[in-house]
Structures are given as structure tokens and as C-alpha cells.
Amino acid sequence: MKKSFLSAFLLISSVFTSLAQQIIQFAPATNIDMVIANIFGIQCGSVSNVQVTAATDQIGRFEFGSTIGLNSGLVMSTGAISGGSQPSSAFSSTTFTTPGDADVDAFGASTGGFPSYDACFIEFDFLPTASDTVRFSYILASEEYPEFANTSFTDRFLFLISENGSPYVNVATIPGTTIPVEINTINATVNSQYYLDNSTSLNFVFDGYTVPLEAKFFAQAGGSYHVKLVIADVSDSAFDSAIFLDEQNAYSNLSGALTVNGQPASGTLEIFNFIGDTLLAQPIQTAAVSNGTYNVDSLETGMYHIRFTPDPATFPGVAPLYYTNGDTWSTASVIGIPCFFNSGNINSTTLNPLSGDGVIGGTITIDTNFLHAPTVPFENALIKLMNSANETLAFTYSDVNGSYQFTNVPIGNYTLKIDVPYIPQLTDHQITMAGNQTVLGANFEIMTNGIFAQGDLVLNVEETSNQFVSCYPNPAKNVLNINNALAEEISISIYSLNGRLISTTVNHPGTTQIDISNLASGVYILKSATHHFTQRVVKL
């Protein structure tokens, strides 16, 4: 059984990892400053005053861009970036009814008096610390291709530079010329050496795009530069176009200090790609932490989440957490490499042991319809018990059967955070612990679009004693003794914390032994429905 679950998990992981390597992926850019800085590479600290003018979903981040000749970086569109990874047979046309841009109108190679629409632009200042030619790789992609090339619908991209307050100069031009890059200046008949037809792509929605082109300008140390990146529809707002601007392709190290309660930490760092797989994201790199320090070697330019798991033997009761102090990836700050402006330090603290009498348990499963098994258990999900103030009180992991449990839970109101990187948790169980109770069935299912609470809590069990029935020892390892002081047989059932019936025995008057050696360690429920007897038993 364990092998079959493991095989299913590995198969799912390999399938989605393979997909991630082949399909360009898009995500909202939650930190445009960091994305822009990464594009400038080693001079990233020279970028400031980033201003964005765009509708929701016009600007984002792309990864796995090898299919179009780029790595990762910024994507700006006249439409919605979220549909970019559809097949080219799909159609991308979003109208935001937002204004065009005067610079797009003024710099066009063939404006013909046609106005622009749905402009998307970013402006920022660049104060170089070293004199250098700054280079950028980009492509223009569009649904206007191929049928609307050389018409009035010539969507346009500009990379504008103003040096020391001088008028803008456009550096996004046809190589060797001053002609701007737009639909009418690169297509199947004009400058066709820079054009790629994309009518049969399975993972890129635009019907045509340019080869990677280069924009560059010489930046003089001590100078002041203002940059404007803008793309807009021309003549109408239909048929989306997008610009893909590559990050500097470099490798950097990330180092810092970690402490637990002020003491040098030991444990493991997991580095997750910011976009990651669409399901079952795996860390792209792990690094050991010893003596309070770490060093992650050769991280490619990009954006990441980093999770620290303290060594449980050295630091028991210390929950995993993200940089910086995020309970899950969704609440943690993203780290940009090489433009990581913030301290790389993390400080963890020991959680106080729970001191109540309650138990909360359930299972984590994952939807795997393509394996012809609707759900299978999900192992090693991180589950955090949160109080009404959204503070972490305890944590645990799901086992090979997908089961988990929290014991010694005090009276209070609780929710659970399920941390599976890049799969958002969309619904939850609201759990009230009123006393000496066992709350079962706090189950969750991982779907491709999120994590969902499954069904209602199936049991809310409070221990009930019967003066004629008892069990011992508790905790027990191999054998559980049922003492029946009644003059009649009683039926005793054993349930797991997710409400699954494990076994039922008939107990004659006197003492009956139940073999529990084959049960996994954990908490179980003994119950006699007919004799008002319910008790939690801990299996060692």
C-alpha cells in the first residue's frame, strides 16, 4: 500500500515537473520593483521610483521562456497575461477601455493618425553606479499576426530613455536602424528574418512573435536616466499584443544568518521557484543550515520563496517558516535574485506545548483523476493549527496515509493552514473546541486550482465513561485490555481520527485483549454505541 501511494506521488510530481519545463508560465507580479531591478542585473540597486500604469492583469511575470528564446522576466500586455499559456489555436483579445499613450502615437513608424488604446506602461529612474552599456533582450508577440500585419492595426512597443532630462530616445528598434518595433515593422513580409510564425504552438497563445531582440543604451556613472516601457494597441483595442523583457541571465549566491530563540540555528532551507509547478511544487534546491549560517550556491536570476525547517532533534517545537516570518508561502515575502534588497536573516521561536484535552484530526488527499484514482493520500503536507488571532499554536505533517492529528488542544476556536507551496487554500473548517473533545474529519483535498475543506466535521466526540467498562494500559503499544464488569457481552469499535472504522470486537464479561500491534502510532477512538462508552486511546 505504501509503495503504491509513493509511486502515485512520484508520478504526479514527474508529470507536472515535466509540464513546467515545457510550458511558459505566467503569474501576477506582486513586486514590480524587484522584477524591474532583476532585469538590470548587477546594477539593480540603481533602480528607483517605479511607477505602474496598467489595468489589472496587464503586467506580470513569466518563467520557463525557453520556448520563445528567453529565460524569465517581465511581461506587459495590451490584454490579459493570464491566458498567455493557451494554445495558439485559442484567441486572446481583451478590451480594458483604458486610454492609449501619447508617446506610442508620436514614435510610431506608420501612425497614419490612428490612435492607441489599452496602453500599459512602467516608468522608473535609473542612477548607474558604473559606466556601462546596459543591454536588454525582449520579444514582441501578438494576435495581430499574421493577418493584420501591414494594416492600421500595428500594435507598438517602446523602450524610452531620457538622459539628464533630455527628450526621450527609443532604443527598441529594428537592428541597425532607428525604426520602432511594431507589427508593421516586423512580420512575415517586412524584416521577416526577425519574425517567427506560431500558428501551431501548443503552449503560447500568440500567433506570431519576434526573435529575441536587443535594446541597449550607454549609461554614464553620475548621470540621471528616466526609463519608460510602454505597449499599446493601435487603431482599436482588440487582438492582444505583449512584450516579454528578459531578466539578466546570471547566477548569484544567497547567504544569511538564522537563529532559533536567539541561538544559532540548524536545519534545512528549501528554495521554491516563485511561480513553481502548477501542482506539487518541489524545491529547486535545498541547503543545510549549520552554526546559524547558510549559503545557497548559484541561484539563477529569478524570484523565489525560501522555507526554513529547523532540525527537530535540536529544536523540537519550532515550526517551519518562510522568509520573512510567513506562516505559509502566500504570506511570505518573495526574494529576488540578484536584486535581493532585504536582509536574508530568519528568526524562529519555539512554540509552547499545547495544554488542553482535545484532539483534532483528519486527512489530506489529492485529486489525481488522470491516474484513474479519484483521490490518493497526500504525504508530508505541512499543517498548522491557528487560533482566532491567526497565530500558529502547533504544527504537524500528514503521514503516508494522508492522516494528521493534533493532541492536547485547549478550549478555543481554530482553523488549519495547509501549506503546499503555490496551491492556494480556498476553504477551511471552522473548529470549536468546547472541552474534552475529539474533533474528527477535518479533511482537505488538493485540487489543481486550490486546497478545499471536504465535507463537514464527521465526529465531535466527547469522552463518556461507564463505571462497568474500562480499558488499559493507555497509552498502549501492542495489547489493549478491555475490562467488562457487566454480566453481558458488549461490542467495542476502534475508529481512526478521520472517522474510519478499523475493527469491532465482542467483549465477554471479564477481561478481553485486543491486538493493536499493527496500528500506526497515534490517537484512536474506542466506542460502544450501546453502552455509552467513548474513550481516546494513544497507540505508541
C-alpha positions in Angstrom: 0.0 0.0 0.0 2.8 2.4 1.0 4.6 1.7 -2.3 1.5 2.4 -4.4 0.9 5.7 -2.7 4.6 6.7 -3.1 4.6 5.7 -6.8 1.5 7.7 -7.4 3.1 10.7 -5.7 6.3 10.4 -7.7 4.3 10.0 -10.9 2.3 13.1 -10.2 5.4 15.1 -9.4 7.2 14.0 -12.5 4.2 14.7 -14.8 3.8 18.3 -13.5 7.6 18.9 -13.3 7.8 17.9 -17.0 4.9 20.2 -17.8 6.6 23.1 -16.0 9.7 22.6 -18.1 7.8 22.8 -21.4 5.1 25.4 -20.9 5.7 29.1 -20.4 4.1 30.2 -17.2 2.6 33.5 -16.1 1.9 35.0 -12.6 0.9 38.4 -11.3 4.0 40.5 -10.4 3.5 41.3 -6.8 6.7 43.2 -6.6 7.3 45.2 -9.8 10.3 47.0 -8.2 12.1 43.7 -7.8 11.2 42.4 -11.3 12.5 45.6 -12.9 15.6 45.5 -10.7 16.4 41.9 -11.8 16.2 43.0 -15.4 19.1 45.4 -14.7 21.2 42.6 -13.2 24.2 43.7 -11.3 23.2 47.4 -11.3 19.8 46.5 -9.8 20.3 48.8 -6.8 20.3 51.8 -9.2 16.6 51.4 -9.9 14.1 53.7 -8.0 10.8 55.4 -8.2 9.0 52.6 -10.1 5.5 53.7 -11.3 3.0 51.4 -13.0 0.0 52.5 -15.1 -2.0 49.4 -16.2 -5.2 47.6 -15.7 -5.3 44.5 -13.5 -3.7 41.5 -15.3 -1.8 43.6 -17.9 1.5 43.2 -16.2 3.1 40.1 -14.7 6.0 37.8 -14.6 6.8 34.9 -16.9 9.0 31.8 -16.4 10.2 28.9 -18.4 10.5 31.1 -21.5 13.0 28.8 -23.4 10.3 28.0 -26.0 10.4 31.7 -27.1 14.2 32.1 -26.7 14.1 33.9 -23.3 14.5 32.9 -19.7 12.2 34.7 -17.3 11.2 38.2 -16.5 8.6 40.9 -17.1 5.6 40.6 -19.4 3.4 43.6 -20.4 0.3 43.2 -22.5 -2.4 45.2 -24.1 -4.7 42.4 -22.9 -4.7 39.8 -20.0 -1.5 37.9 -19.4 -3.4 35.1 -17.7 -4.3 33.5 -21.0 -0.8 33.5 -22.4 -0.1 29.8 -22.0 -3.1 28.7 -24.0 -2.5 27.0 -27.4 -2.1 29.3 -30.4 -5.4 28.0 -31.6 -7.1 29.9 -28.8 -7.9 33.6 -29.1 -6.5 36.3 -26.9 -8.4 39.6 -27.1 -9.2 41.7 -24.1 -10.5 45.3 -24.1 -10.0 47.3 -20.9 -11.5 50.5 -22.4 -8.4 52.4 -21.0 -6.6 55.2 -22.7 -3.7 54.9 -25.2 -0.4 56.7 -24.9 0.9 59.9 -26.5 4.4 58.5 -26.9 3.1 55.5 -28.7 1.3 57.8 -31.1 4.3 60.1 -31.6 7.0 57.4 -32.1 5.2 55.1 -34.5 6.8 54.2 -37.8 3.4 54.4 -39.5 1.0 56.1 -37.3 -1.3 57.3 -40.1 -3.2 59.3 -37.5 -4.6 56.1 -35.9 -5.0 56.4 -32.1 -3.7 53.9 -29.5 -5.7 52.1 -26.8 -5.2 49.9 -23.7 -1.7 51.3 -23.0 0.3 49.5 -20.4 3.5 51.3 -19.2 6.1 51.4 -16.4 8.3 54.3 -15.6 11.3 54.4 -13.3 14.6 56.2 -12.6 18.0 54.7 -13.1 21.1 56.1 -11.5 24.0 53.9 -12.6 26.9 53.3 -10.2 29.2 52.3 -13.1 29.6 53.5 -16.7 28.4 50.6 -18.9 26.3 49.7 -21.9 23.1 48.3 -20.4 21.6 45.6 -22.6 18.1 44.0 -22.5 16.6 41.1 -24.5 13.0 41.2 -25.4 10.4 39.8 -27.9 7.1 41.3 -29.2 4.3 38.8 -29.6 0.8 39.4 -31.0 -2.5 38.1 -32.0 -2.5 40.7 -34.8 -0.1 38.4 -36.6 -0.2 37.3 -39.3 -3.4 38.6 -40.9 -3.3 42.2 -39.7 0.3 43.0 -40.4 0.9 45.9 -42.7 -2.5 47.4 -41.9 -3.6 50.2 -39.5 -3.6 47.7 -36.6 0.1 48.0 -35.8 0.4 47.5 -32.1 3.6 49.1 -30.8 6.3 48.7 -28.1 8.7 51.5 -27.0 11.7 51.4 -24.7 12.2 55.1 -24.0 15.3 56.6 -22.3 15.6 60.2 -21.1 19.2 61.2 -20.1 19.5 64.1 -17.6 16.0 65.4 -18.5 16.5 65.3 -22.3 13.7 64.2 -24.7 13.0 60.5 -24.9 15.0 58.3 -27.3 13.5 54.9 -28.2 16.0 52.0 -28.0 13.6 49.3 -29.0 14.3 49.5 -32.7 14.9 47.3 -35.8 18.6 46.3 -35.5 20.9 48.8 -37.2 18.1 51.4 -37.6 16.0 53.9 -35.6 12.7 52.3 -36.7 10.5 51.2 -33.7 9.5 47.6 -33.2 5.8 47.1 -34.0 3.6 44.8 -36.0 4.2 46.6 -39.3 8.0 46.7 -39.0 8.5 43.0 -38.2 6.2 40.5 -39.8 6.2 37.7 -42.5 6.9 40.2 -45.3 8.8 43.1 -43.6 12.1 42.3 -41.8 11.0 38.7 -41.9 14.3 37.5 -40.6 13.2 38.7 -37.2 9.7 37.1 -37.4 8.5 33.7 -36.2 5.2 32.2 -37.2 3.4 30.5 -34.3 0.3 29.0 -35.8 0.9 25.5 -34.4 2.2 26.1 -30.9 0.7 24.1 -28.1 1.6 26.4 -25.2 1.9 30.0 -26.4 -1.3 31.8 -27.4 0.1 34.5 -29.7 0.0 33.7 -33.4 3.4 35.2 -34.2 6.3 36.8 -32.4 9.8 38.3 -33.0 13.1 36.6 -32.4 14.8 37.9 -29.2 15.9 41.5 -29.9 18.2 43.7 -28.0 17.6 47.2 -26.6 20.7 48.9 -25.2 21.9 52.3 -24.1 25.2 53.6 -22.6 24.7 54.7 -19.0 27.3 57.1 -17.6 28.0 56.9 -13.9 26.7 60.1 -12.2 24.1 60.5 -14.9 20.3 60.5 -14.3 18.1 58.4 -16.5 14.4 58.1 -16.7 13.0 55.0 -18.4 9.6 54.3 -19.8 8.4 50.9 -21.1 5.1 51.0 -22.9 3.0 48.8 -25.2 -0.4 49.7 -26.7 -3.0 48.6 -29.2 -3.2 50.8 -32.3 -6.4 51.6 -34.2 -8.6 49.5 -31.9 -8.4 47.7 -28.6 -8.9 44.2 -29.9 -6.4 41.5 -30.6 -3.8 41.5 -27.8 -0.1 42.0 -28.0 2.6 41.5 -25.4 6.2 42.4 -24.7 8.5 39.9 -22.9 11.5 41.5 -21.3 14.2 39.1 -20.1 16.0 39.2 -16.8 19.7 39.3 -16.8 20.8 35.6 -17.1 23.2 35.3 -14.2 23.8 33.2 -11.1 24.1 34.6 -7.6 24.6 33.2 -4.1 22.3 33.9 -1.2 23.6 33.8 2.3 22.5 34.9 5.8 22.0 34.1 9.4 19.3 32.1 11.1 18.5 31.9 14.8 16.1 30.0 17.0 15.3 31.8 20.2 18.4 33.8 19.7 20.6 30.8 19.3 22.4 29.7 16.0 20.1 27.5 14.1 20.5 24.2 12.3 18.1 22.7 9.8 17.2 22.8 6.1 16.3 25.5 3.6 14.1 24.7 0.7 14.1 27.1 -2.2 10.9 27.2 -4.3 10.6 29.0 -7.6 8.2 31.9 -7.3 5.8 30.6 -10.0 6.6 27.0 -9.5 4.8 24.0 -10.8 1.0 24.3 -11.1 0.7 21.4 -8.7 3.0 19.7 -6.2 5.8 22.3 -6.4 9.1 20.7 -5.5 12.0 22.8 -4.1 14.5 23.5 -6.9 17.3 23.5 -4.3 17.9 22.6 -0.7 20.7 23.9 1.6 21.9 22.8 5.0 21.9 25.3 7.8 24.6 24.8 10.5 26.0 27.0 13.2 23.4 29.6 12.3 24.6 30.3 8.8 23.7 29.2 5.3 24.9 29.7 1.7 22.8 28.9 -1.3 25.0 28.5 -4.4 24.3 29.6 -7.9 20.7 30.6 -7.9 19.7 31.7 -11.4 18.2 35.2 -11.8 14.6 35.0 -10.7 12.2 35.2 -7.8 11.9 32.7 -5.0 10.3 31.7 -1.7 12.5 30.1 0.9 11.3 27.9 3.7 13.3 27.0 6.8 12.7 23.8 8.7 14.6 23.6 12.0 16.3 20.3 12.9 13.5 18.7 15.1 16.1 16.9 17.2 17.9 20.1 18.2 14.9 22.4 18.1 11.7 20.5 19.0 8.6 22.5 18.8 9.9 25.1 16.3 7.6 25.4 13.3 8.9 25.8 9.7 8.5 29.3 8.4 9.3 31.4 5.3 11.4 34.5 4.7 10.2 36.7 6.3 8.1 35.3 9.1 5.4 33.9 6.8 3.3 31.1 8.1 2.8 29.8 4.5 4.2 30.8 1.1 1.2 33.0 0.5 2.0 35.3 3.5 5.8 35.3 3.0 7.9 37.9 1.1 9.3 36.9 -2.3 13.1 37.1 -2.7 14.5 38.4 -6.0 17.9 37.2 -7.2 20.3 39.0 -7.7 18.3 42.1 -6.6 17.6 41.0 -3.0 17.5 44.3 -1.2 16.5 43.0 2.2 18.3 41.1 5.0 18.5 37.3 4.4 18.1 36.6 8.2 15.3 34.5 9.6 14.5 34.1 13.3 12.3 31.2 14.6 10.9 30.8 18.1 9.8 27.7 20.0 6.0 27.1 20.3 4.6 26.5 23.7 3.3 22.9 24.1 -0.5 22.7 23.9 -2.1 22.1 27.4 -5.6 21.1 26.7 -7.5 17.8 26.4 -8.9 18.0 22.9 -7.9 16.3 19.7 -8.3 17.5 16.1 -7.6 15.1 13.2 -8.3 14.5 9.5 -6.7 13.5 6.2 -5.1 15.3 3.3 -5.8 13.8 -0.2 -5.0 14.9 -3.7 -7.2 14.8 -6.8 -5.4 12.5 -9.4 -8.1 11.8 -11.9 -5.6 11.3 -14.7 -4.2 8.3 -12.7 -7.7 6.7 -12.7 -7.9 7.0 -9.0 -10.0 10.0 -7.9 -8.1 10.7 -4.8 -5.0 9.3 -3.1 -3.4 10.3 0.3 -1.0 13.1 0.3 2.1 12.7 2.4 4.2 15.4 4.1 1.8 18.3 3.8 2.6 20.9 6.5 -0.5 21.6 8.6 -0.5 24.5 11.1 -3.1 24.9 13.9 -4.1 28.6 14.0 -6.0 30.4 16.8 -8.6 33.1 16.3 -5.7 35.7 16.2 -4.2 33.8 13.3 -1.2 32.8 15.4 0.5 29.4 14.9 0.0 27.2 18.0 1.2 23.9 16.7 2.2 22.1 13.5 2.4 18.6 12.1 2.8 16.7 8.8 0.4 14.3 7.1 1.7 10.7 7.1 1.9 8.1 4.3 -1.9 7.6 4.7 -2.6 11.3 4.4 -3.6 11.4 8.1 -2.7 14.0 10.7 -3.7 14.9 14.2 -3.2 17.5 16.9 -3.5 16.4 20.6 -3.7 18.3 23.9 -5.8 21.1 22.1 -7.2 23.5 24.7 -10.7 25.1 24.6 -10.9 27.7 21.8 -11.7 28.4 18.1 -9.3 27.2 15.5 -8.6 27.0 11.8 -6.0 25.0 9.9 -3.5 26.2 7.3 -2.4 23.6 4.8 1.0 24.6 3.3 1.6 23.1 -0.1 3.6 25.7 -2.0 1.8 27.5 -4.8 -1.5 25.7 -4.2 -3.8 28.3 -2.5 -6.0 27.2 0.3 -9.5 28.4 -0.7 -11.8 27.0 2.1 -11.4 25.9 5.7 -13.1 24.2 8.6 -14.1 26.4 11.5 -13.4 24.3 14.6 -14.6 25.0 18.1 -13.1 23.0 20.9 -15.6 23.2 23.8 -13.9 20.9 26.2 -12.7 17.3 26.4 -13.5 16.6 22.8 -12.1 14.8 19.7 -13.0 16.6 16.5 -12.6 14.3 13.6 -13.0 14.7 9.8 -11.1 18.0 9.3 -10.3 16.7 5.8 -8.8 18.6 2.9 -8.4 17.8 -0.8 -5.7 19.3 -3.0 -7.1 20.2 -6.4 -5.4 21.7 -9.4 -6.9 25.1 -8.6 -6.6 25.1 -4.8 -7.0 23.3 -1.5 -10.6 22.8 -0.3 -12.1 21.6 3.0 -14.0 18.4 2.3 -17.5 17.9 3.8 -18.4 18.6 7.4 -16.6 17.6 10.6 -17.9 14.0 10.8 -17.5 13.5 14.5 -17.4 15.7 17.5 -16.6 13.2 20.2 -16.5 13.9 24.0 -15.3 11.1 26.2 -18.0 9.4 28.1 -17.2 7.0 31.0 -19.0 3.9 32.1 -18.4 2.6 35.5 -18.6 -1.0 34.3 -16.3 -0.6 31.3 -12.6 0.4 31.2 -9.5 -0.1 29.1 -5.8 -0.2 30.0 -3.0 0.5 29.6 -3.3 3.9 27.9 -1.0 4.7 26.1 -0.6 1.1 24.8 1.9 -0.4 22.4 0.8 -3.9 21.4 -2.2 -5.1 23.5 -5.2 -3.2 24.8 -7.2 -4.8 27.7 -10.9 -4.2 27.8 -12.4 -4.9 31.3 -16.1 -5.6 31.2 -17.7 -5.7 34.6 -21.2 -6.2 33.2 -23.0 -9.5 33.1 -23.4 -9.3 29.3 -21.3 -9.0 26.2 -20.5 -5.6 24.8 -19.3 -4.5 21.4 -16.3 -2.2 21.2 -15.3 -0.4 17.9 -12.0 1.3 17.2 -12.0 4.4 14.9 -9.2 6.4 13.4 -9.2 10.1 13.8 -10.7 10.6 10.3 -13.7 8.6 11.3 -12.7 5.3 9.6 -13.9 2.1 11.3 -10.8 -0.1 12.0 -12.2 -3.0 13.9 -15.1 -4.2 16.1 -14.7 -6.8 18.9 -17.2 -8.6 21.1 -16.1 -8.5 24.7 -17.4 -11.1 27.1 -17.7 -10.4 30.8 -14.2 -10.1 32.3 -11.1 -9.0 30.5 -10.6 -9.3 26.8 -7.3 -8.5 25.0 -7.3 -6.6 21.6 -4.2 -6.8 19.5 -3.2 -3.3 18.3 0.4 -4.0 17.3 -0.4 -3.5 13.6 -1.9 0.0 14.1 0.2 3.1 13.3 1.2 5.3 16.2 -1.4 7.9 17.1 -4.7 8.6 18.7 -7.7 6.3 18.2 -11.3 6.3 19.5 -12.8 3.4 21.4 -16.6 3.4 21.3 -19.5 1.3 22.4 -22.6 2.8 20.9 -24.9 0.7 23.0 -23.3 1.1 26.4 -22.4 4.9 26.3 -18.7 4.4 26.4 -16.2 6.6 24.4 -12.5 6.9 25.1 -9.4 8.1 23.4 -6.5 5.7 23.3 -2.9 6.6 22.4 -1.1 3.9 20.4 2.7 4.1 20.9 
